[in-house]
Amino acid sequence: MGHGVPDSGRLTHMSTDREVPAPEHRRPRGVSDDTVAALGKVSEALETVERARGHLYSFHQLIGHADQQLGEAADALQEAGHVELAGRLRTELVGRNVLCGRWTFQVVEEFDDHYWSPLREHERSVRTELVEGRRHLFEAKMKEERRTHGRTGHEARPSEGE
């Protein structure tokens, strides 16, 4: 702006490439809105599982921290003269499995191997078969419908190097 002229938000010299989605966010010829919507649901499910996985890793770290705290609590009880209580805490809880035969790292590994990884593989396979592997086509379609074309801050994509 400068020179006291307010920015109207209108683009005056934006290159046309910024007004068109990047090739990887354009649907291939012949792909229907219904297919894009269905792929959006698969993608959304994967994103939900990714969030759940993050919570699982938080659980894993929190339980590990709690186990350390229980060990410190047992030490403090012993130092305070409560040797029998400290011993029970150590033998009954410190290092205890959270599920039958499993610490949380084993739960995380099983989840990753038996659910998360196959879901990611299937999501990728569906995208590959239907839309040449392109990601987030549903969101790209929504962006094109919702943004104000030709307005600063509403470009379809960044310019080269951004």
VENZI-V179122 format. One record per helix or strand of 2 or more residues. SS is the DSSP state (A for helix, B for strand). FROM is the first residue (numbers start at 1). TO is the last residue. If there is no record, write none. Layout:
# VENZI-V179122
ss={SS | SS}
from={FROM | FROM}
to={TO | TO}
This chain:
# VENZI-V179122
ss={A | A | A | A | A | A}
from={16 | 23 | 33 | 83 | 104 | 137}
to={19 | 25 | 79 | 92 | 131 | 146}
